[in-house]
Amino acid sequence: MNSEPVPFALGDVVRLKKPHPCGGYDWTVVRLGADIGLTCTTCGRRVLLPRRDLERRLKAFLVRGDAQPEGASCEASAATWPVVDAAES
């Protein structure tokens, strides 16, 4: 079990394992903290998920945001979570 939290950044686009009721799988990170704010890229719905739940539901990063949290390296996060091209899926 990985004890280190996944480094999220504002502007990340993530793909979750299960779809939103609107049918979309992709979400944009809009708020960071203990709860992560997400906006559905399909319908625009905003939700707050506890960080632990989001880490469990995360399938892949589609786009990485500009700002990386302090102490987090891009190489470490890329090795742990795949970044997929949206055109491939």
C-alpha positions as CSV (number, residue, x, y, z in Angstrom):
1,M,0.0,0.0,0.0
2,N,1.4,3.4,-1.0
3,S,1.5,5.8,2.0
4,E,2.5,8.9,0.0
5,P,-0.5,10.9,-1.4
6,V,-0.9,11.3,-5.1
7,P,0.3,14.8,-6.2
8,F,-2.7,16.6,-7.7
9,A,-2.4,20.1,-9.2
10,L,-4.9,22.7,-10.3
11,G,-5.8,22.1,-13.9
12,D,-5.1,18.3,-13.9
13,V,-7.6,16.4,-16.0
14,V,-8.2,13.0,-14.5
15,R,-10.1,9.9,-15.7
16,L,-12.1,8.0,-13.1
17,K,-12.9,4.3,-13.1
18,K,-16.7,4.7,-13.1
19,P,-18.7,7.2,-15.2
20,H,-20.7,10.2,-13.9
21,P,-24.5,9.8,-14.5
22,C,-24.1,12.1,-17.6
23,G,-21.8,9.5,-19.1
24,G,-18.5,11.4,-18.7
25,Y,-15.3,9.8,-17.2
26,D,-13.1,12.9,-17.3
27,W,-12.8,15.5,-14.6
28,T,-10.8,18.7,-14.1
29,V,-9.2,19.5,-10.7
30,V,-10.4,23.0,-9.5
31,R,-9.7,22.9,-5.8
32,L,-7.0,21.3,-3.6
33,G,-6.9,20.3,0.0
34,A,-8.2,17.4,2.1
35,D,-11.2,17.5,-0.2
36,I,-10.5,17.8,-4.0
37,G,-12.8,19.9,-6.1
38,L,-13.7,18.4,-9.5
39,T,-15.6,19.6,-12.5
40,C,-17.1,17.1,-15.0
41,T,-15.7,17.9,-18.4
42,T,-19.0,16.6,-20.0
43,C,-21.7,18.4,-18.1
44,G,-19.9,20.9,-15.9
45,R,-21.2,19.6,-12.6
46,R,-18.9,20.4,-9.6
47,V,-18.3,18.0,-6.8
48,L,-16.0,17.7,-3.8
49,L,-14.4,14.3,-3.1
50,P,-12.2,13.4,-0.1
51,R,-8.6,13.0,-1.3
52,R,-8.6,9.3,-0.3
53,D,-11.7,8.5,-2.3
54,L,-10.3,10.3,-5.4
55,E,-7.0,8.4,-5.1
56,R,-9.0,5.1,-5.0
57,R,-11.2,6.0,-8.0
58,L,-8.4,7.4,-10.1
59,K,-7.7,5.5,-13.3
60,A,-5.3,7.9,-15.1
61,F,-4.1,11.5,-15.6
62,L,-5.1,12.8,-19.1
63,V,-3.5,16.2,-18.7
64,R,-1.2,17.4,-15.9
65,G,-1.7,20.9,-14.5
66,D,1.1,23.5,-14.5
67,A,1.8,23.8,-10.8
68,Q,3.2,20.7,-9.0
69,P,2.9,20.7,-5.2
70,E,6.1,21.4,-3.2
71,G,8.3,18.3,-2.8
72,A,6.6,16.4,-5.6
73,S,8.6,15.5,-8.7
74,C,7.0,15.0,-12.1
75,E,9.1,11.8,-12.6
76,A,7.7,10.1,-9.5
77,S,4.1,10.9,-10.4
78,A,4.5,9.8,-14.0
79,A,6.0,6.5,-12.9
80,T,3.0,5.8,-10.6
81,W,0.1,7.0,-12.7
82,P,-0.1,6.8,-16.5
83,V,-0.8,9.9,-18.5
84,V,-2.8,8.9,-21.5
85,D,-3.5,10.9,-24.7
86,A,-7.2,11.8,-24.9
87,A,-7.2,11.0,-28.6
88,E,-6.2,7.4,-27.9
89,S,-9.3,6.6,-25.8
